[in-house]
Amino acid sequence: MRRAARLTFSLLTLFPELLRPFTQEALLGKAQGKGLLDYRLIDLRDYAGNKHHKVDDPPYGGGAGMVIRVDVVERALADLQAQDPPDEVILLSPAGPRFDQRTAEELSGKRHIALLCGRYEGFDARSESLITRELSLGDFVMMGGEAAAACVLEAVGRLVPGVIGDEESHRQDSFSSGLLDYPEYTRPAEWQGQAVPDVLLGGNHAAIERWRRDQALGRTLSRRPDLLALASLTPQDSAALLTLGVSDEQLSAWGAPPPPKVKPRRKRGG
Ligand SMILES: C[S@@+](CC[C@H](N)C(=O)[O-])C[C@H]1O[C@@H](n2cnc3c(N)ncnc32)[C@H](O)[C@@H]1O
């Protein structure tokens, strides 16, 4: 008998073929081959309950567009519930809380996640009684939830142990460490007058590690200073941030520890 995957995604959509390549190609496809992830593509039209497979109707009260019917969603979810009840039923919607790395980490510990992709004007509001949460990809409106579901698949799937192979690599990713990732370089060592920083070629692992941490701190400070209030910073990080022009007041506002005390040098012969 086939062993159950660590995490199953059920993708409920009006356009299953849009999502299929994400479940078959690259590391997400390989993860299914290894029995780590599994995917079910569920066509909401199969639950339309009419011979024309019509799932939408005009909104009560008038207005533009069509709305996906709640009874269609209910039938699809009841069928899923009867086969393998999901731990989470997530409705993708621009009105939901913003999806982020912390949510991806939380979801990667689940066993079965259903993702509900909307189209048209979205779902009848009563569908909210059938879900565990909503998630938004950001403050913009797409034509459908499939691209958002693909992002959730990519972000959550890669956190499942064994999917990307090297667990160390996602501990260093942007957001996982609380900071943006440091810059990476590969061959050629010199390209159009731009050289790879010397420290990366020197083989001194402690120096490389400190340089990378300093780069991550510098990038986060210039691009996303809001993240520093949530990052776990060390006394060495505080020293690095002070040299980057951050004030003592700002460091304590972020809850950063004081920098290491520098021992005064003894005067010779003193
Ligand atoms: C055109 S949108 C509906 C937008 C809806 N009328 C509103 O303004 O909130 C159709 C579907 O695309 C998906 N969608 C669009 N933008 C999204 C976003 N930023 N995050 C997640 N899903 C989104 C949702 O599944 C939504 O039901």
The ligand as a Gaussian input file, in Angstrom:
#p B3LYP/6-31G(d) Opt

LIG

0 1
 C      -11.301000      39.251000      -9.334000
 S      -10.987000      38.446000      -7.806000
 C      -12.346000      38.947000      -6.806000
 C      -12.038000      40.183000      -6.082000
 C      -13.111000      40.613000      -5.115000
 N      -14.231000      41.143000      -5.811000
 C      -12.534000      41.662000      -4.200000
 O      -12.395000      42.820000      -4.619000
 O      -12.148000      41.317000      -3.061000
 C      -11.293000      36.765000      -8.140000
 C      -10.545000      35.787000      -7.262000
 O       -9.152000      35.956000      -7.428000
 C       -8.478000      35.593000      -6.253000
 N       -7.589000      36.707000      -5.870000
 C       -7.479000      37.893000      -6.468000
 N       -6.564000      38.663000      -5.881000
 C       -6.037000      37.943000      -4.878000
 C       -5.048000      38.198000      -3.892000
 N       -4.409000      39.365000      -3.812000
 N       -4.759000      37.214000      -3.019000
 C       -5.408000      36.022000      -3.054000
 N       -6.365000      35.733000      -3.970000
 C       -6.682000      36.674000      -4.869000
 C       -9.532000      35.265000      -5.194000
 O       -9.650000      33.863000      -5.092000
 C      -10.785000      35.910000      -5.771000
 O      -11.942000      35.232000      -5.363000

